[in-house]
Structures are given as C-alpha cells and as structure tokens.
Amino acid sequence: MSGADGPRSPGSGQGEPWGGVRPFSIKTKLGALVVISVLITTGLSMIAVHTKTELRFITVFSMIATLLITQFVAHSLTAPLDEMNAVARSISHGDYTRRVLENRRDELGDLAQTINVMADELEAQDRQRKELVANVSHELRTPIAGLRAVLENVVDGIAEADPETMRTALKQTERLGRLVETLLDLSRLDNGVVPLRKRRFEVWPYLSGVLKEANMVASARATMGSGGAHTRTDVHLHLDVTPPELTAHADPERIHQVVANLIDNAVKHSPPHGRVTVKARRGALPESLELEVLDEGPGIPRSEWHRVFERFNRGAVRRPHGPGSDGGTGLGLAIARWAVDLHGGRIGVAESERGCRILVTLPGEPSLPS
C-alpha cells in the first residue's frame, strides 16, 4: 500500500528528488576509487623507496588494498541491484506489496524511488480492477435476482404470467441489458471518460418507479428466500417531491444507481416497521436537484462520516436492524458516490435528529456562456 501520503512522484528534477544535490553519485564513487587506488600505490612506492623494501612486496600490498576497496565499492553497488531485482520479480508475479529501501543519494536511489512509484501505481490499478469487478457484480446481482424471483414464481404457480408480472420481468431484463452495455464502456472508464446520457425528466414519476421496483424486488426475494440485498418488506418507503412538477437534468440510469443503493442501505439499517423517506427538492441552479434519503435507524457517528462512502466499509453498526437484513458488501454507497461524482455533484451525510440522512446535490443543466 502507498500509505496515507499517497503515491510518490519522481518530480520534475529528472531523477533528482533531493533538489539536484547528489554528492555521492556512482560516477563520484568510481572516480574516488581510481584516485584512492593511485594514492595507495604511490604511497606504498614512496615507502618502499625510503625503507628499501623490495618492490614485489609493495606490489602485492598495493593489489590487496586495491582489491579490498574495489570489493567494498562493488558490494555497495550490487547489493541494491539484487534487492531491486527481487522486488521486480515479485511485482512480475503479482505481489505489489514489496518496496525497495530508499536509503541512497545516487542514481540507484533514484531507481529505487522509481520502482516504488511504479509498484504504488500497479498496486492501485490492481485494487481498482478488483473493486470494479466487485462493483459490477454488485450491480448485476440485483436485476438477476429480481428476474429469477419473478420467473420462479411463475414456474411454481405462485404468480400468474399476466401482463403486470411480465412487465416486471421485462423491466429487470432491460436494466440487466443496460448494465451489461455499461461493461462495454470499461475502456472509457479506464481512460477517465464515462458516457453520461443526460436528459430532462420528471422527478415524481421517475422516483416513484424506482421505489416501486425496490418494493417488488424485496418482495420477490422474500418469497424465494434469496440472500444478497435486503429482503425486508416491513419497512415503508415514502416519497416526497416538492413541487410535484419538479424536473431534473441528469442521467436517469446513473441516478437509479444512486437512489436504489441509498434506499437499500437505509432499509437494511431501519428498525422493524420503520420508515424510509426519499425527498426531492429543486436546487439552486436550473434543472438542478437535491435528493435526501432518511431512515429511522441508529444513525452514523460523526467520527464515521468521512468513511461512509469508502469501498467495503460497512459502518460502525455491527448488526443491521430488523428481520431479513444482512451486512451487505459495503459497495452500495461507494457506487452511489461514483455515480454522483460523474455528474459533478456532491453526496454526504447530513445532520439529522433521528437516523441517518444522506444528502445528494446534482448540478443540473450547465448554464450556457453568454
């Protein structure tokens, strides 16, 4: 892991992270080795002249001294290379946790820093890839479970294959198709470009459909006893849109991800026979929108507010309230934040007298330059 300081960068100093000061470069060390060897040989030669020592003994002593110094310098150069080789081999095998010790102020120190930066970036990319797979699995599970529940009820004779039931199955199939189509845009996601299909829509019928779908899926799951997202039917969902003719300008599919995941999280932490309220208000800008999702659960401690939207974070409450709820995967709120960020909006925990209150602000239609 890169730690709290984030990944390091070699900077713009062309491999000189210490402000260009490099008093112990490899060139300097090699030059010093040659100078020391010459000085040793010269000194021993002068000693031989004054003490009338045979030249062959001086030559042997000079060679031994030079070899010892050369061995010391060579070890100081090859030891970090061996360490870098071991770390590079570990990275090639998928282990991005190892780092090279950065304790040198020469070219090898620059190389060690570059390898560590590369390992940080590879580790971050690997983590993002795993999180992306988890996000996709989380999103695909909901329509698949709903579609399976509807079809099993029809096959088992619990429900009739009437137009209403088939419309529910069709809606889940269409949503599944849209999610699969999103997978085709992963290359754009990797490049930081995710398509947003914004359009103007009426908020009341749109959110009403989202809440109705959430109730249908929960009821179907409760009937078939499937796990995964919440299967609770005792929590009442309430919609409050003011004014009733309110409109917004956003990507309905992405907003569906936001509202569905916020509702799912609120229901999980609601008390038995609790109430979850979805509020929609007009924002400050044209076609902007403010959404609130409130529950009557235990709420979120202020110390945890900054961690609520982290991936795989399940909050401080150990056990969800009410029958049929589970701990979840800790991805729903992270997905909601991702979708809001795509719109350039804001999402966060807001003050509430009771339970948890999540506030979402969407910028709406950008103003045209004058």
Phi, psi and chi 1 to 4 in degrees:
 res  aa     phi    psi   chi1   chi2   chi3   chi4
   1 MET       -  150.2  -58.6  -68.2  -69.7      -
   2 SER   -81.4  -12.2   58.3      -      -      -
   3 GLY    83.5 -178.0      -      -      -      -
   4 ALA   -72.2  -20.7      -      -      -      -
   5 ASP   -81.3   -7.7  -66.4  -25.9      -      -
   6 GLY    81.4  171.4      -      -      -      -
   7 PRO   -65.2  141.2   21.7  -30.3      -      -
   8 ARG   -86.6  161.1  -67.7  154.9  -66.0 -174.1
   9 SER  -129.7  139.2  173.7      -      -      -
  10 PRO   -62.8  -17.4  -20.2   31.0      -      -
  11 GLY    81.3 -168.1      -      -      -      -
  12 SER  -101.3   11.6   58.5      -      -      -
  13 GLY   -88.3   14.9      -      -      -      -
  14 GLN    53.5   52.9  -63.2  -61.9  -33.7      -
  15 GLY    81.5   19.7      -      -      -      -
  16 GLU  -123.2   77.9  -62.8 -178.7    9.4      -
  17 PRO   -73.2   -4.2   27.0  -32.2      -      -
  18 TRP  -108.0   39.7  -63.7  -80.1      -      -
  19 GLY    69.7   24.7      -      -      -      -
  20 GLY    85.7   -4.0      -      -      -      -
  21 VAL   -85.2  119.8  178.2      -      -      -
  22 ARG  -139.3   79.1 -174.7 -179.2  -71.7  133.5
  23 PRO   -75.6  -13.8   27.8  -33.6      -      -
  24 PHE  -124.2   50.4  -55.0  107.7      -      -
  25 SER   -72.8  163.6   67.2      -      -      -
  26 ILE   -64.0  -38.4  -66.0  178.5      -      -
  27 LYS   -61.0  -40.2  -66.6  179.8 -179.6  179.5
  28 THR   -64.7  -41.4  -57.3      -      -      -
  29 LYS   -65.6  -42.1  -68.1  178.1 -179.9  179.5
  30 LEU   -66.1  -40.0  -66.5  177.6      -      -
  31 GLY   -63.4  -41.3      -      -      -      -
  32 ALA   -64.2  -35.6      -      -      -      -
  33 LEU   -61.4  -44.3  174.7   61.7      -      -
  34 VAL   -64.6  -44.0  173.8      -      -      -
  35 VAL   -63.5  -44.2  171.8      -      -      -
  36 ILE   -64.3  -40.4  -67.8  174.4      -      -
  37 SER   -61.7  -43.3  -60.6      -      -      -
  38 VAL   -64.6  -42.3  171.9      -      -      -
  39 LEU   -64.0  -40.1  -69.3  177.0      -      -
  40 ILE   -64.0  -46.6  -69.8  175.6      -      -
  41 THR   -62.4  -43.5  -56.0      -      -      -
  42 THR   -64.2  -43.4  -56.0      -      -      -
  43 GLY   -63.4  -44.2      -      -      -      -
  44 LEU   -66.0  -34.7  -69.4  176.3      -      -
  45 SER   -65.0  -41.7  -60.5      -      -      -
  46 MET   -65.1  -38.5  -65.6  177.3   62.8      -
  47 ILE   -63.7  -39.7  -67.5  174.5      -      -
  48 ALA   -63.8  -38.2      -      -      -      -
  49 VAL   -66.1  -43.0  171.0      -      -      -
  50 HIS   -75.6  -31.0  -72.8   83.5      -      -
  51 THR  -101.8    1.9   59.9      -      -      -
  52 LYS    55.7   36.4  -63.0 -178.1  179.8 -179.1
  53 THR   -79.9  145.5  -53.8      -      -      -
  54 GLU   -64.0  143.5  -66.4 -174.2   11.3      -
  55 LEU   -64.5  -30.5 -174.5   59.1      -      -
  56 ARG   -67.4  -34.5   58.5 -176.4  178.4 -179.9
  57 PHE   -68.4  -40.0  -66.6  113.9      -      -
  58 ILE   -62.7  -40.4  -63.1  -59.9      -      -
  59 THR   -63.1  -43.0  -57.2      -      -      -
  60 VAL   -63.8  -47.6  172.1      -      -      -
  61 PHE   -61.4  -39.2  -69.6  149.6      -      -
  62 SER   -64.5  -42.5  177.0      -      -      -
  63 MET   -65.3  -41.7  -68.5  178.2   59.7      -
  64 ILE   -64.3  -45.5  -67.8  175.1      -      -
  65 ALA   -62.5  -42.8      -      -      -      -
  66 THR   -64.9  -41.0  -58.1      -      -      -
  67 LEU   -64.8  -40.0  -72.9  174.8      -      -
  68 LEU   -64.1  -45.1  -69.9  176.3      -      -
  69 ILE   -64.8  -42.3  -63.8  174.9      -      -
  70 THR   -62.6  -40.4  -56.9      -      -      -
  71 GLN   -62.7  -41.6  178.3   65.5   22.0      -
  72 PHE   -63.0  -46.2  174.2   77.2      -      -
  73 VAL   -66.3  -41.8  174.2      -      -      -
  74 ALA   -63.3  -39.6      -      -      -      -
  75 HIS   -64.7  -40.0  177.5   73.1      -      -
  76 SER   -65.8  -21.9   68.0      -      -      -
  77 LEU   -91.3  -36.9  -63.8  177.7      -      -
  78 THR   -84.8  -27.9   56.9      -      -      -
  79 ALA   -59.9  -49.6      -      -      -      -
  80 PRO   -65.7  -29.6   20.1  -32.2      -      -
  81 LEU   -65.9  -39.3  -69.3  176.4      -      -
  82 ASP   -63.0  -40.4  -67.2  -23.1      -      -
  83 GLU   -64.6  -43.0 -178.4 -174.2    5.1      -
  84 MET   -63.2  -38.3  -65.3  175.8 -167.6      -
  85 ASN   -63.6  -41.1 -174.8   36.7      -      -
  86 ALA   -65.5  -42.0      -      -      -      -
  87 VAL   -66.3  -42.6  171.7      -      -      -
  88 ALA   -62.3  -37.5      -      -      -      -
  89 ARG   -66.2  -39.1 -172.2  179.7  -64.5  109.5
  90 SER   -64.4  -41.1  -61.6      -      -      -
  91 ILE   -63.2  -39.9  -66.9  176.2      -      -
  92 SER   -64.8  -22.7   67.3      -      -      -
  93 HIS   -94.0    6.2  -67.5  158.5      -      -
  94 GLY    95.0    5.4      -      -      -      -
  95 ASP   -96.9  104.8 -179.6    9.4      -      -
  96 TYR  -100.2   13.6  -53.4  112.9      -      -
  97 THR   -90.7  -20.9   59.8      -      -      -
  98 ARG   -79.9  146.1  -64.7 -170.1   58.7 -179.9
  99 ARG  -133.4  156.9  -63.0  -65.9 -175.8  -89.9
 100 VAL   -90.0  138.0 -178.3      -      -      -
 101 LEU   -68.8  123.5 -175.3   62.1      -      -
 102 GLU  -100.1   85.0  -61.1  179.4   23.6      -
 103 ASN  -128.6   22.2   59.2  -10.2      -      -
 104 ARG  -124.8  152.8  -58.2  175.1   64.1   95.3
 105 ARG  -119.8   57.6  -66.6 -167.9  174.0 -174.2
 106 ASP  -145.0 -168.6   55.1   14.8      -      -
 107 GLU   -61.5  -33.3  -68.2   83.8   -8.6      -
 108 LEU   -68.3  -33.0  -68.5  178.8      -      -
 109 GLY   -65.1  -39.5      -      -      -      -
 110 ASP   -62.7  -42.6  -69.5  -12.0      -      -
 111 LEU   -64.3  -39.9 -179.9   58.8      -      -
 112 ALA   -61.7  -42.5      -      -      -      -
 113 GLN   -64.2  -40.8 -172.5 -177.8   46.6      -
 114 THR   -63.8  -41.3  -59.1      -      -      -
 115 ILE   -63.9  -40.5  -69.3  177.5      -      -
 116 ASN   -66.4  -39.5  -72.1  -18.8      -      -
 117 VAL   -63.5  -42.5  171.1      -      -      -
 118 MET   -61.4  -42.4  178.1 -171.2   67.1      -
 119 ALA   -63.9  -39.6      -      -      -      -
 120 ASP   -60.1  -45.5  -69.9  -19.9      -      -
 121 GLU   -67.8  -40.4  -66.4  177.7   -8.0      -
 122 LEU   -65.7  -39.2  -70.6  174.9      -      -
 123 GLU   -64.8  -41.4 -176.0 -179.5   22.2      -
 124 ALA   -64.3  -42.1      -      -      -      -
 125 GLN   -64.9  -39.7  -68.3  178.8    5.2      -
 126 ASP   -65.3  -40.3 -177.0   66.6      -      -
 127 ARG   -65.9  -41.0 -177.7  170.8   60.3 -108.0
 128 GLN   -64.9  -36.9  -68.2  171.6    1.5      -
 129 ARG   -63.9  -44.1  177.1 -177.1   59.6   82.1
 130 LYS   -65.8  -40.5  -67.2  178.0 -179.7  178.3
 131 GLU   -65.9  -35.0  -69.0  174.2   -9.7      -
 132 LEU   -65.2  -43.2 -180.0   61.1      -      -
 133 VAL   -61.5  -41.8  172.2      -      -      -
 134 ALA   -64.6  -42.0      -      -      -      -
 135 ASN   -61.4  -45.4  -75.6   -7.5      -      -
 136 VAL   -63.2  -43.4  170.3      -      -      -
 137 SER   -61.9  -40.6  -58.5      -      -      -
 138 HIS   -62.5  -42.2 -177.9  -86.5      -      -
 139 GLU   -73.6  -35.3  -74.1  -61.2  -60.8      -
 140 LEU   -73.5  -26.2  -68.8  178.1      -      -
 141 ARG   -64.3  -37.7 -177.6  177.6   59.7 -172.9
 142 THR   -63.5  -55.2  -61.5      -      -      -
 143 PRO   -66.5  -32.9   22.5  -32.9      -      -
 144 ILE   -65.0  -45.3  -70.0  177.4      -      -
 145 ALA   -64.2  -41.6      -      -      -      -
 146 GLY   -64.6  -43.8      -      -      -      -
 147 LEU   -64.5  -41.6 -179.9   60.5      -      -
 148 ARG   -63.2  -41.0  177.4 -177.6  176.3 -174.9
 149 ALA   -62.8  -44.5      -      -      -      -
 150 VAL   -62.7  -46.6  171.7      -      -      -
 151 LEU   -66.8  -38.3  -64.9  179.1      -      -
 152 GLU   -66.6  -37.5  -74.6 -170.5   -6.3      -
 153 ASN   -63.3  -38.1  -72.3  -19.0      -      -
 154 VAL   -67.6  -45.3  172.5      -      -      -
 155 VAL   -63.9  -39.6  172.0      -      -      -
 156 ASP   -80.9   -2.6  -65.2  -21.1      -      -
 157 GLY    81.6    7.1      -      -      -      -
 158 ILE   -72.3  -34.9  -60.2  176.5      -      -
 159 ALA  -127.7  150.6      -      -      -      -
 160 GLU   -85.9  149.9  -63.4  -68.4  -25.2      -
 161 ALA   -82.6   58.3      -      -      -      -
 162 ASP   -84.9  169.9   52.4   22.9      -      -
 163 PRO   -56.8  -36.8  -27.7   36.1      -      -
 164 GLU   -64.7  -43.9 -179.8   64.7   22.8      -
 165 THR   -64.7  -41.3  -58.1      -      -      -
 166 MET   -68.3  -33.3  -69.5  -62.8   98.3      -
 167 ARG   -65.7  -38.4  -84.8 -166.0  -66.4  -92.0
 168 THR   -62.4  -44.3  -57.9      -      -      -
 169 ALA   -64.6  -39.8      -      -      -      -
 170 LEU   -64.3  -40.5  178.0   60.4      -      -
 171 LYS   -63.0  -41.3 -179.1  177.4  -66.6 -174.1
 172 GLN   -66.7  -37.4  -66.5  -66.1  -23.2      -
 173 THR   -65.6  -41.5  -55.9      -      -      -
 174 GLU   -64.5  -41.7  -69.0  174.6  -14.6      -
 175 ARG   -64.6  -39.5  175.8  161.0  171.6   75.1
 176 LEU   -62.2  -40.6 -179.8   61.0      -      -
 177 GLY   -63.1  -39.7      -      -      -      -
 178 ARG   -66.5  -37.4  -69.1 -167.4  -62.5  -91.7
 179 LEU   -67.5  -40.0  -69.9  173.0      -      -
 180 VAL   -64.3  -37.5  172.6      -      -      -
 181 GLU   -63.6  -32.1 -177.0 -179.7   -5.9      -
 182 THR   -62.4  -32.2  -57.0      -      -      -
 183 LEU   -61.8  -28.4  -61.3  179.7      -      -
 184 LEU   -71.0  -13.9  -59.0  178.0      -      -
 185 ASP   -97.1   15.2  -63.6  -35.3      -      -
 186 LEU   -64.1  -32.5  -69.1 -176.2      -      -
 187 SER   -64.0  -37.4   58.8      -      -      -
 188 ARG   -68.5  -36.1  -62.0 -179.2 -178.4  178.0
 189 LEU   -63.5  -41.6  179.0   60.6      -      -
 190 ASP   -62.4  -31.8  -67.9  -22.8      -      -
 191 ASN   -88.2    5.6  -65.7  -32.1      -      -
 192 GLY    79.7   13.3      -      -      -      -
 193 VAL  -120.6  107.1 -179.9      -      -      -
 194 VAL  -114.8  126.3  178.4      -      -      -
 195 PRO   -68.7  132.3   24.7  -32.6      -      -
 196 LEU  -113.4  120.4  -81.0 -180.0      -      -
 197 ARG   -98.0   76.1  -60.6  178.3  176.1   88.1
 198 LYS   -76.4  145.4  -69.6 -174.0  176.4 -177.8
 199 ARG  -158.6  163.6   63.8  177.6  177.3   84.9
 200 ARG   -85.1  134.1 -178.9  177.9  176.0  -88.5
 201 PHE  -147.0  157.7   59.8   91.0      -      -
 202 GLU   -82.1  129.8  -63.4 -177.1    7.1      -
 203 VAL   -72.2  -43.1  176.7      -      -      -
 204 TRP   -59.9  -56.7  174.0  -88.4      -      -
 205 PRO   -64.0  -31.6   19.4  -30.3      -      -
 206 TYR   -66.7  -52.5  172.8   77.1      -      -
 207 LEU   -67.0  -32.8  -68.8 -179.9      -      -
 208 SER   -60.5  -40.1  178.3      -      -      -
 209 GLY   -66.8  -37.3      -      -      -      -
 210 VAL   -64.6  -44.3  175.2      -      -      -
 211 LEU   -66.0  -38.9  -92.6   64.8      -      -
 212 LYS   -64.2  -42.2 -178.3  178.7  179.8 -179.0
 213 GLU   -64.1  -39.5 -178.3  178.0  -19.7      -
 214 ALA   -62.4  -40.4      -      -      -      -
 215 ASN   -65.7  -42.1  -81.8  -35.2      -      -
 216 MET   -62.5  -46.2  -74.0 -176.5  177.0      -
 217 VAL   -64.3  -41.6  172.9      -      -      -
 218 ALA   -64.3  -41.8      -      -      -      -
 219 SER   -65.0  -41.7  -60.6      -      -      -
 220 ALA   -64.6  -41.5      -      -      -      -
 221 ARG   -65.6  -40.7  -74.7 -158.9 -174.8   96.9
 222 ALA   -62.8  -35.8      -      -      -      -
 223 THR   -66.8  -41.6  -58.5      -      -      -
 224 MET   -93.4   -5.7   65.3  179.8  -65.5      -
 225 GLY    68.5   32.6      -      -      -      -
 226 SER   -84.1  154.3   63.1      -      -      -
 227 GLY   -92.0 -162.7      -      -      -      -
 228 GLY    99.5 -121.5      -      -      -      -
 229 ALA   -72.1  179.2      -      -      -      -
 230 HIS   -64.2  145.3   74.3   85.8      -      -
 231 THR  -118.0   21.7   58.9      -      -      -
 232 ARG   -84.6  136.3  -60.5 -178.9   56.9 -175.5
 233 THR  -117.4    2.5   56.9      -      -      -
 234 ASP   -88.2  -10.2   62.5  -49.2      -      -
 235 VAL   -91.6  130.3  177.7      -      -      -
 236 HIS   -91.3  130.4  175.6   64.8      -      -
 237 LEU   -99.1  127.7  -57.8 -177.4      -      -
 238 HIS  -122.9  136.8  176.0   68.6      -      -
 239 LEU  -113.6  132.2  179.2   60.2      -      -
 240 ASP  -132.8  105.9  179.3    8.0      -      -
 241 VAL  -118.2  124.0  178.6      -      -      -
 242 THR  -135.3  125.2  -56.0      -      -      -
 243 PRO   -74.5  163.2   29.6  -36.0      -      -
 244 PRO   -59.9  -28.3  -22.9   32.9      -      -
 245 GLU   -90.1   16.7   65.9  -84.5    8.5      -
 246 LEU   -57.5  136.2  178.9   64.5      -      -
 247 THR  -123.7  161.0   60.2      -      -      -
 248 ALA  -142.5  161.2      -      -      -      -
 249 HIS  -123.3  103.9 -173.3  -93.1      -      -
 250 ALA  -163.1 -179.0      -      -      -      -
 251 ASP   -88.8  108.9 -174.5  -24.5      -      -
 252 PRO   -58.8  -36.0  -23.0   33.9      -      -
 253 GLU   -65.7  -43.0 -176.3   63.7   26.4      -
 254 ARG   -67.8  -40.7  -58.4  -60.5 -176.7 -169.1
 255 ILE   -65.5  -32.5  -57.8  -54.6      -      -
 256 HIS   -60.0  -41.7 -172.0  -73.1      -      -
 257 GLN   -59.6  -42.5  -71.4  179.0  -60.7      -
 258 VAL   -64.1  -55.3  175.1      -      -      -
 259 VAL   -65.3  -43.8  178.0      -      -      -
 260 ALA   -61.6  -43.0      -      -      -      -
 261 ASN   -70.8  -36.8  -79.1  -55.5      -      -
 262 LEU   -66.3  -40.5  -68.0 -178.9      -      -
 263 ILE   -64.4  -44.6  -68.7  175.6      -      -
 264 ASP   -58.0  -43.9 -179.4   69.1      -      -
 265 ASN   -67.7  -40.6 -177.0   76.3      -      -
 266 ALA   -66.5  -40.6      -      -      -      -
 267 VAL   -65.2  -39.9  170.1      -      -      -
 268 LYS   -58.2  -36.3  -74.2  177.6 -177.9  177.2
 269 HIS  -102.9   13.8  -65.1   88.1      -      -
 270 SER   -85.0  148.8  -67.3      -      -      -
 271 PRO   -71.8  166.9   26.8  -34.0      -      -
 272 PRO   -55.1  133.5  -25.4   34.1      -      -
 273 HIS    58.2   34.4  -53.4  -72.8      -      -
 274 GLY   -79.9 -173.9      -      -      -      -
 275 ARG  -135.1  131.9  179.7 -171.8 -179.5  100.2
 276 VAL  -116.1  125.8  172.2      -      -      -
 277 THR  -113.5  130.8  -57.6      -      -      -
 278 VAL  -109.9  116.6  178.9      -      -      -
 279 LYS  -109.9  144.4  -67.7 -175.6  178.6 -179.4
 280 ALA  -133.4  130.3      -      -      -      -
 281 ARG  -135.1  159.2  -60.8  -70.2 -174.1  -90.9
 282 ARG   -74.5  136.9 -179.8  177.3  -72.2  113.4
 283 GLY   -85.3 -172.4      -      -      -      -
 284 ALA   -75.7  -29.1      -      -      -      -
 285 LEU   -99.1  162.7  -60.2  176.0      -      -
 286 PRO   -60.3  133.8  -23.8   33.1      -      -
 287 GLU    62.5   13.0  -58.5  -67.5  -22.8      -
 288 SER   -80.4  164.4   61.1      -      -      -
 289 LEU  -145.8  138.4 -177.8   65.1      -      -
 290 GLU  -117.7  122.6  -69.5 -173.5   -2.3      -
 291 LEU  -113.8  140.7  -66.5  172.6      -      -
 292 GLU  -130.3  138.3  -66.6 -176.5   15.1      -
 293 VAL  -124.7  116.2  178.0      -      -      -
 294 LEU  -118.2  139.3  -55.9   91.8      -      -
 295 ASP  -126.1  176.8   61.7   53.0      -      -
 296 GLU  -113.1   25.4  -61.5  176.2  -17.0      -
 297 GLY   -79.6 -163.4      -      -      -      -
 298 PRO   -73.4  -10.5   26.9  -34.5      -      -
 299 GLY    80.4 -179.8      -      -      -      -
 300 ILE  -120.0  126.2  -58.8  174.9      -      -
 301 PRO   -59.3  144.1  -20.7   30.9      -      -
 302 ARG   -58.4  -30.7 -179.2  177.2  -72.3  -87.4
 303 SER   -67.0  -17.0   59.1      -      -      -
 304 GLU  -101.0   -1.8  -66.0  -71.1  -38.9      -
 305 TRP   -59.3  -38.1  -78.4   13.6      -      -
 306 HIS   -74.4  -12.6   67.6  -73.6      -      -
 307 ARG  -106.2   -2.3  -60.6 -175.9   61.5 -112.7
 308 VAL   -58.7  -40.1  166.9      -      -      -
 309 PHE   -97.4   12.8  -60.4   96.4      -      -
 310 GLU   -74.5  148.2  -67.5  179.7   -1.7      -
 311 ARG   -67.2  140.1  -60.6  174.9 -169.2  -91.1
 312 PHE    66.1   13.4  -53.9  107.6      -      -
 313 ASN   -89.0  124.3  175.1   46.6      -      -
 314 ARG  -106.6    9.1  -58.6 -173.2 -176.7 -174.5
 315 GLY    83.6  177.1      -      -      -      -
 316 ALA   -86.3  -15.3      -      -      -      -
 317 VAL   -77.5  120.9 -179.6      -      -      -
 318 ARG   -71.2  -41.2  -66.1 -175.4  177.9 -179.5
 319 ARG  -125.9  128.7  -65.7 -177.6  179.8  179.2
 320 PRO   -62.7  153.9  -17.9   30.0      -      -
 321 HIS   -90.8  149.0  -64.6  -95.0      -      -
 322 GLY    88.1  155.2      -      -      -      -
 323 PRO   -73.4  145.2   28.6  -34.3      -      -
 324 GLY    86.5   -0.7      -      -      -      -
 325 SER   -96.1  159.5   61.2      -      -      -
 326 ASP  -135.0 -178.7   55.3   28.6      -      -
 327 GLY   -78.3  -15.9      -      -      -      -
 328 GLY    71.4 -174.6      -      -      -      -
 329 THR  -105.0   -8.3   61.5      -      -      -
 330 GLY    76.7   20.5      -      -      -      -
 331 LEU  -111.3  -19.4  -73.6  171.7      -      -
 332 GLY   -58.4  -49.1      -      -      -      -
 333 LEU   -69.9  -31.1  -66.4 -178.0      -      -
 334 ALA   -65.7  -39.2      -      -      -      -
 335 ILE   -66.2  -40.2  -66.3  173.3      -      -
 336 ALA   -61.7  -43.6      -      -      -      -
 337 ARG   -63.9  -39.9 -178.3 -177.0   63.6  176.4
 338 TRP   -59.5  -45.6  170.6   71.5      -      -
 339 ALA   -66.6  -38.2      -      -      -      -
 340 VAL   -68.0  -41.0  172.3      -      -      -
 341 ASP   -61.2  -34.9  -71.6  -16.3      -      -
 342 LEU   -60.8  -32.7  -72.5  178.2      -      -
 343 HIS   -83.8   -5.6  -74.8   79.7      -      -
 344 GLY    76.1   21.1      -      -      -      -
 345 GLY   -96.3 -167.7      -      -      -      -
 346 ARG  -131.8  146.6  -60.9 -170.3  -53.8  -87.6
 347 ILE  -142.0  139.8 -177.5  171.5      -      -
 348 GLY  -173.1  170.8      -      -      -      -
 349 VAL   -83.7  134.7 -175.8      -      -      -
 350 ALA  -116.7  163.7      -      -      -      -
 351 GLU   -62.2  141.6  -67.2  -75.6   -6.9      -
 352 SER  -152.8  140.6  177.6      -      -      -
 353 GLU   -69.7  -27.7  -63.8 -179.4   -2.8      -
 354 ARG  -147.5  140.0 -179.2 -176.2 -179.2 -174.6
 355 GLY    71.1 -154.4      -      -      -      -
 356 CYS  -115.6  140.4  174.8      -      -      -
 357 ARG  -128.8  115.4  173.5  171.0  169.2 -111.9
 358 ILE  -103.4  127.0  -55.9  -65.9      -      -
 359 LEU  -112.6  128.2  176.6   61.8      -      -
 360 VAL  -119.8  130.8  177.2      -      -      -
 361 THR  -122.0  121.5  -57.2      -      -      -
 362 LEU  -110.7  134.4  -60.5  174.3      -      -
 363 PRO   -70.7  -20.5   26.5  -34.2      -      -
 364 GLY    79.4 -149.6      -      -      -      -
 365 GLU   -83.5  126.4 -170.4  172.3    6.3      -
 366 PRO   -66.1  144.5   23.6  -32.7      -      -
 367 SER   -73.6  142.6   58.4      -      -      -
 368 LEU   -77.8  139.7  -62.6  176.2      -      -
 369 PRO   -67.0  140.1   23.0  -31.9      -      -
 370 SER   -82.1      -   56.0      -      -      -
